[in-house]
Amino acid sequence: MKTHIIKFWNCFLSIQMDIINANSVRNLELRENLFHRLFSKAVKIHPEMSIIIHFLNNGDEAIKLIFLPRANYKLKAIAARVIAAAPNIEPWQYEIGIKPYNHSVISLCAENNFIDSNTIVYQIYFAVKKIYITSNKLHLLIYLEMNKQHSKAELHQAMDSILIWFLGDAFYYRHISRFKIIRRKYSKINFIPLDELKNIIQYKALN
């Protein structure tokens, strides 16, 4: 494991400035390619290791590299070992796990750069397409009301981060199986604001 941790941070050091530059010029394809290079090193440390890179949108220039233990104590201990070997380099910060957000999802989007700084998210709606019997996880349909158009790939990437930050990584991985971005808010589908998702999950968990 020690060798894989060293290789992970060597990869990080070789591409971290490219990640920052790709994000600043909105080169999403390059940013994703670089991220997947780093992610491929993370799963060598442990096959269930997940990471997320989070660019803040509140005037703070810090960038967070977050290890997601998914409420798994073994993964949390491994993540702690990885961070203990992390290089001290600006503007990066290293964290383990994400706690549930206690305010509205619109406040969360206003505080963070999930899509880009010029995109305003007015509301996010969801509908439950399916509950999988074996895992009791949800398959969601997601519709975003915004002031700009974006590709489904961009929105899917943004929503993955939004859901993790809104629910917290443990809640997300325990209860969400997958989601699909919907372009139109179809009247035949019972969409409700995403703020209600936590209540739906808690109700599902009790029944």
Backbone hydrogen bonds, N-H to C=O, Kabsch-Sander energy under -0.5 kcal/mol:
donor,donor_aa,acceptor,acceptor_aa,energy
5,I,1,M,-2.3
6,I,2,K,-2.1
7,K,3,T,-2.2
8,F,4,H,-2.1
9,W,5,I,-2.1
10,N,6,I,-2.2
11,C,7,K,-2.2
12,F,8,F,-2.4
13,L,9,W,-2.5
14,S,10,N,-1.6
15,I,11,C,-1.3
15,I,12,F,-0.6
16,Q,12,F,-1.9
19,I,15,I,-2.3
20,I,16,Q,-1.8
21,N,17,M,-2.5
22,A,18,D,-2.7
23,N,19,I,-2.0
24,S,20,I,-2.1
25,V,21,N,-1.6
26,R,23,N,-1.1
27,N,22,A,-2.8
28,L,26,R,-1.5
31,R,27,N,-2.4
32,E,28,L,-2.6
33,N,29,E,-2.3
34,L,30,L,-2.6
35,F,31,R,-2.2
36,H,32,E,-2.6
37,R,33,N,-1.5
38,L,34,L,-1.9
39,F,35,F,-3.0
40,S,36,H,-2.2
41,K,37,R,-0.9
41,K,38,L,-0.6
42,A,38,L,-1.7
43,V,39,F,-2.2
45,I,41,K,-0.9
45,I,42,A,-0.8
46,H,42,A,-1.5
49,M,46,H,-2.1
50,S,68,L,-0.7
52,I,66,I,-2.0
54,H,52,I,-0.5
54,H,64,K,-2.9
55,F,53,I,-0.5
56,L,54,H,-0.6
56,L,62,A,-1.0
57,N,111,E,-1.1
63,I,91,P,-2.4
64,K,54,H,-2.5
65,L,93,Q,-3.1
66,I,52,I,-3.0
66,I,64,K,-0.6
67,F,95,E,-2.6
68,L,50,S,-2.6
72,N,69,P,-1.6
73,Y,71,A,-0.6
76,K,72,N,-2.2
77,A,73,Y,-2.1
78,I,74,K,-2.0
79,A,75,L,-2.8
80,A,76,K,-1.9
81,R,77,A,-1.5
82,V,78,I,-2.1
83,I,79,A,-2.6
84,A,80,A,-1.8
85,A,81,R,-0.7
85,A,82,V,-1.1
86,A,83,I,-1.7
89,I,87,P,-1.2
92,W,89,I,-1.5
93,Q,63,I,-2.5
95,E,65,L,-1.8
97,G,67,F,-3.4
97,G,95,E,-0.5
101,Y,166,F,-1.6
108,L,104,S,-1.9
109,C,105,V,-2.2
110,A,106,I,-2.0
111,E,107,S,-1.6
112,N,108,L,-0.9
113,N,55,F,-1.2
114,F,112,N,-1.4
119,T,116,D,-1.5
120,I,118,N,-0.5
121,V,119,T,-0.5
122,Y,120,I,-0.7
122,Y,145,E,-2.6
123,Q,145,E,-1.3
125,Y,143,Y,-3.2
126,F,192,I,-2.7
127,A,141,L,-1.8
129,K,127,A,-0.8
129,K,139,H,-2.6
130,K,139,H,-1.5
132,Y,130,K,-0.5
132,Y,137,K,-2.6
136,N,132,Y,-2.7
138,L,175,H,-2.9
139,H,130,K,-2.8
140,L,138,L,-0.5
140,L,178,R,-2.3
141,L,127,A,-2.7
142,I,180,K,-3.1
143,Y,125,Y,-2.5
145,E,123,Q,-3.1
146,M,144,L,-0.6
147,N,120,I,-1.3
155,L,151,S,-2.3
156,H,152,K,-2.8
157,Q,153,A,-2.1
158,A,154,E,-2.3
159,M,155,L,-3.0
160,D,156,H,-2.1
161,S,157,Q,-1.5
162,I,158,A,-2.6
163,L,159,M,-3.0
164,I,160,D,-1.8
165,W,161,S,-2.7
166,F,162,I,-2.7
167,L,163,L,-2.8
168,G,164,I,-2.0
169,D,98,I,-1.2
172,Y,168,G,-2.5
173,Y,169,D,-2.4
174,R,170,A,-1.6
175,H,171,F,-1.8
176,I,172,Y,-2.5
177,S,138,L,-2.8
177,S,175,H,-0.6
178,R,138,L,-1.4
180,K,140,L,-2.2
182,I,142,I,-3.6
186,Y,184,R,-1.6
189,I,186,Y,-1.2
191,F,189,I,-1.8
192,I,126,F,-2.4
194,L,124,I,-2.8
196,E,193,P,-2.1
197,L,194,L,-2.2
200,I,196,E,-2.0
201,I,197,L,-2.5
202,Q,198,K,-2.4
203,Y,199,N,-2.4
204,K,200,I,-2.7
205,A,201,I,-2.4
206,L,202,Q,-1.1
207,N,203,Y,-0.7
207,N,204,K,-0.9
